[in-house]
Amino acid sequence: WRQLAMACTLARTNALAVGYTAAALHGLFGCHPGTKPEIAVPWTGNARLDIGTVHRRSDFRHLKVIVLDGIPCLSVAETAFDLASRMGEKRLERVIDDALARSLCSPDDMESVLDRISGKRLRGTVRFRESIEGLSAGYTPPANELERLLYDLLDDLVLASHDRQARMPWWDQLPHQVDAVIPEWKLIIEADGRAYHTKRADFENDRRRDNLAAVNGYRVVRLTWSMLKDDRSGGLDLLRNARA
């Protein structure tokens, strides 16, 4: 499919990969290239192409372009906006968080795209704006699906602010951070899943961390994959009770 994508960009002057084709080239979360490559051309360009789908773009000259595997394509941030009109908000947030976690782009890159499209009434603008709301230079994206579920749950808690990937002053060994902490409640929340906590050494290390937290006046709540995925209300009740 990469050869076909390159053929499409070579078939039209100034063409570049966009949409799911660009997303697949970047390796964005859950994005597949599809049956026909998608390319964009200037508004005056030729939109007919048997081997691919061509989008004529009035904003073509303002797009940020990079080259991957010899194929010109949209930047990660521009690709995220390109997908905003095609997928739901939760899925788009997962794509954006994955890109940020892997340092494929920065919150500033996303904000730059939003500045460019603001006021132009382009499809997907509202969803894109909502999906990047709250991003800042200090934003910590989830590193995996387990953390994403945990942070979604904590965002729904709304009773207190939490810090992601927080460093606790009494713990100087790797990993340095806890998944989340609510300083106001002196409560540490860790996400435990079989895929991420299977080694005996990890188990022993977690117990030492929990004990040190207790010595320093912090309680630790550990939420499993099934709790986070299948029993959100139970997880929320548990945290509310921890506050009490």
C-alpha positions as CSV (number, residue, x, y, z in Angstrom):
1,W,0.0,0.0,0.0
2,R,3.0,2.3,0.5
3,Q,4.0,1.8,-3.1
4,L,0.4,2.6,-4.2
5,A,0.4,5.7,-2.0
6,M,3.6,6.9,-3.5
7,A,2.3,6.3,-7.0
8,C,-0.7,8.4,-6.2
9,T,1.4,11.3,-5.0
10,L,3.6,11.1,-8.1
11,A,0.5,11.0,-10.4
12,R,-0.5,14.6,-9.5
13,T,1.6,17.7,-9.2
14,N,2.2,18.8,-5.6
15,A,0.1,15.9,-4.3
16,L,0.5,14.7,-0.7
17,A,-1.0,11.8,1.4
18,V,-3.9,12.8,3.7
19,G,-6.6,11.2,5.8
20,Y,-6.2,7.6,6.8
21,T,-3.3,7.1,4.4
22,A,-1.3,9.8,6.2
23,A,-2.4,8.4,9.5
24,A,-1.2,4.9,8.6
25,L,2.1,6.3,7.4
26,H,2.5,8.0,10.8
27,G,1.4,4.8,12.5
28,L,-1.3,6.5,14.5
29,F,-3.4,4.5,16.9
30,G,-5.9,2.1,15.2
31,C,-5.6,3.8,11.8
32,H,-5.4,1.7,8.7
33,P,-4.7,2.9,5.1
34,G,-7.9,1.7,3.5
35,T,-8.4,0.2,0.1
36,K,-7.5,3.4,-1.9
37,P,-4.9,5.9,-1.0
38,E,-6.1,9.4,-0.2
39,I,-4.2,12.4,-1.5
40,A,-4.7,16.2,-1.6
41,V,-4.0,18.6,-4.4
42,P,-4.4,22.4,-4.7
43,W,-8.0,23.6,-5.4
44,T,-7.2,24.0,-9.1
45,G,-5.6,20.5,-9.4
46,N,-7.0,17.5,-11.3
47,A,-9.3,15.5,-9.0
48,R,-9.6,12.4,-11.2
49,L,-7.5,9.4,-10.3
50,D,-8.4,5.7,-10.8
51,I,-6.0,4.3,-8.3
52,G,-6.7,6.7,-5.4
53,T,-9.1,9.3,-3.9
54,V,-8.2,12.9,-4.6
55,H,-9.3,15.8,-2.3
56,R,-8.9,19.3,-3.7
57,R,-8.0,21.7,-0.8
58,S,-8.5,25.4,-0.8
59,D,-6.1,25.7,2.1
60,F,-3.4,23.6,0.4
61,R,-0.6,26.1,0.6
62,H,-1.1,26.5,4.4
63,L,-0.7,22.8,5.2
64,K,2.3,21.6,7.0
65,V,3.9,18.7,5.0
66,I,6.6,16.2,5.9
67,V,8.1,13.3,4.0
68,L,7.8,9.7,5.3
69,D,9.2,6.7,3.3
70,G,9.7,9.1,0.4
71,I,6.0,10.0,0.4
72,P,5.0,13.6,1.1
73,C,2.1,13.7,3.6
74,L,0.4,15.9,6.2
75,S,2.1,16.4,9.5
76,V,0.7,14.5,12.5
77,A,-1.2,17.5,13.9
78,E,-2.7,18.3,10.5
79,T,-3.6,14.6,10.1
80,A,-5.4,14.6,13.4
81,F,-7.6,17.5,12.2
82,D,-8.1,15.7,8.9
83,L,-9.6,12.7,10.9
84,A,-11.8,14.9,13.2
85,S,-14.7,14.8,10.8
86,R,-14.5,11.0,10.3
87,M,-14.3,9.6,13.9
88,G,-16.0,10.1,17.2
89,E,-14.5,12.3,19.9
90,K,-13.3,9.5,22.2
91,R,-11.5,7.7,19.3
92,L,-10.0,11.0,18.1
93,E,-8.7,11.7,21.7
94,R,-7.1,8.3,21.7
95,V,-5.3,9.0,18.4
96,I,-4.1,12.4,19.8
97,D,-3.0,11.0,23.1
98,D,-1.1,8.2,21.4
99,A,0.7,10.7,19.2
100,L,1.6,12.9,22.1
101,A,2.8,9.9,24.2
102,R,5.1,8.8,21.4
103,S,6.3,12.4,20.9
104,L,5.1,12.4,17.3
105,C,3.8,16.0,17.9
106,S,3.4,18.4,20.7
107,P,0.4,20.3,22.2
108,D,1.7,23.4,20.5
109,D,1.5,21.7,17.1
110,M,-2.2,20.9,17.8
111,E,-2.8,24.5,18.9
112,S,-1.2,25.8,15.7
113,V,-3.5,23.8,13.5
114,L,-6.5,25.1,15.6
115,D,-5.3,28.7,15.1
116,R,-5.1,28.1,11.3
117,I,-8.6,26.7,10.9
118,S,-10.4,28.9,13.4
119,G,-13.1,31.0,11.8
120,K,-13.1,29.1,8.5
121,R,-16.1,26.8,9.3
122,L,-14.3,23.7,8.2
123,R,-15.8,20.3,8.9
124,G,-14.4,18.7,12.1
125,T,-13.3,22.0,13.7
126,V,-15.6,21.7,16.7
127,R,-14.6,18.1,17.4
128,F,-11.0,18.9,17.0
129,R,-11.2,21.8,19.3
130,E,-13.0,19.8,22.0
131,S,-10.5,16.9,21.6
132,I,-7.4,19.1,22.3
133,E,-9.1,21.2,24.9
134,G,-7.0,21.3,28.1
135,L,-3.7,20.4,26.3
136,S,-0.7,22.4,27.4
137,A,3.0,22.1,27.5
138,G,2.6,20.2,30.9
139,Y,0.0,17.8,29.6
140,T,0.9,14.1,30.3
141,P,-0.8,11.8,27.8
142,P,-1.6,8.2,28.8
143,A,1.2,5.8,27.8
144,N,-1.2,2.9,27.1
145,E,-4.9,1.9,27.1
146,L,-4.9,1.1,30.8
147,E,-3.7,4.6,31.7
148,R,-6.2,6.1,29.3
149,L,-9.1,4.3,31.1
150,L,-7.7,5.5,34.5
151,Y,-7.5,9.1,33.4
152,D,-10.9,9.1,31.9
153,L,-12.3,7.8,35.2
154,L,-10.4,10.5,37.2
155,D,-11.7,13.2,34.8
156,D,-15.2,12.0,35.6
157,L,-14.5,12.2,39.3
158,V,-14.6,16.1,39.3
159,L,-14.3,16.2,43.1
160,A,-10.6,17.1,43.1
161,S,-7.8,17.8,40.7
162,H,-5.2,15.1,40.1
163,D,-1.7,15.0,38.8
164,R,-0.6,12.5,36.2
165,Q,2.7,10.6,36.3
166,A,3.5,12.3,39.6
167,R,6.9,12.0,41.3
168,M,6.8,11.3,45.0
169,P,9.7,12.8,47.0
170,W,10.4,9.7,49.0
171,W,10.8,7.3,46.0
172,D,13.9,7.7,43.9
173,Q,14.0,4.3,42.1
174,L,12.6,3.5,38.7
175,P,9.8,3.9,37.8
176,H,9.9,7.3,39.5
177,Q,6.3,8.2,38.9
178,V,2.9,7.0,40.2
179,D,0.1,6.8,37.7
180,A,-1.9,9.6,39.4
181,V,-2.1,11.3,42.8
182,I,-4.8,13.5,44.3
183,P,-2.7,15.7,46.6
184,E,-5.7,17.2,48.5
185,W,-6.8,13.7,49.6
186,K,-3.3,12.3,50.0
187,L,-4.4,9.5,47.7
188,I,-2.3,7.7,45.1
189,I,-4.1,5.8,42.3
190,E,-2.4,3.1,40.3
191,A,-3.7,1.2,37.3
192,D,-2.9,-2.5,37.5
193,G,-3.3,-4.8,34.4
194,R,-2.1,-8.2,33.6
195,A,-0.3,-7.0,30.5
196,Y,1.7,-4.4,32.5
197,H,2.2,-6.0,36.0
198,T,3.1,-9.7,35.4
199,K,6.7,-10.0,36.7
200,R,7.3,-11.0,40.3
201,A,9.9,-8.3,40.6
202,D,7.3,-5.7,39.6
203,F,4.9,-7.1,42.2
204,E,7.5,-6.8,44.9
205,N,8.5,-3.3,43.8
206,D,4.8,-2.2,43.9
207,R,4.4,-3.4,47.4
208,R,7.5,-1.5,48.6
209,R,6.1,1.6,46.9
210,D,2.8,1.1,48.7
211,N,4.4,0.7,52.0
212,L,6.6,3.8,51.6
213,A,3.5,5.8,50.7
214,A,1.7,4.6,53.8
215,V,4.7,5.6,56.0
216,N,4.5,9.1,54.4
217,G,0.8,9.5,55.1
218,Y,-0.6,8.5,51.6
219,R,-3.1,5.8,50.9
220,V,-2.8,3.8,47.6
221,V,-5.8,2.6,45.6
222,R,-5.1,0.1,42.8
223,L,-7.6,-0.3,40.0
224,T,-7.5,-3.3,37.7
225,W,-8.3,-3.5,34.0
226,S,-11.7,-5.0,34.6
227,M,-12.6,-2.3,37.2
228,L,-11.6,0.5,34.8
229,K,-13.2,-1.0,31.7
230,D,-16.3,-2.8,33.0
231,D,-17.1,-1.2,36.4
232,R,-16.6,2.5,36.0
233,S,-19.3,3.3,38.5
234,G,-17.8,1.0,41.1
235,G,-14.4,2.6,40.5
236,L,-15.8,6.1,41.0
237,D,-17.6,5.0,44.2
238,L,-14.4,3.5,45.5
239,L,-12.5,6.8,45.0
240,R,-15.4,8.8,46.6
241,N,-15.3,6.5,49.6
242,A,-11.5,6.8,49.8
243,R,-12.1,10.6,50.1
244,A,-14.4,10.0,53.0
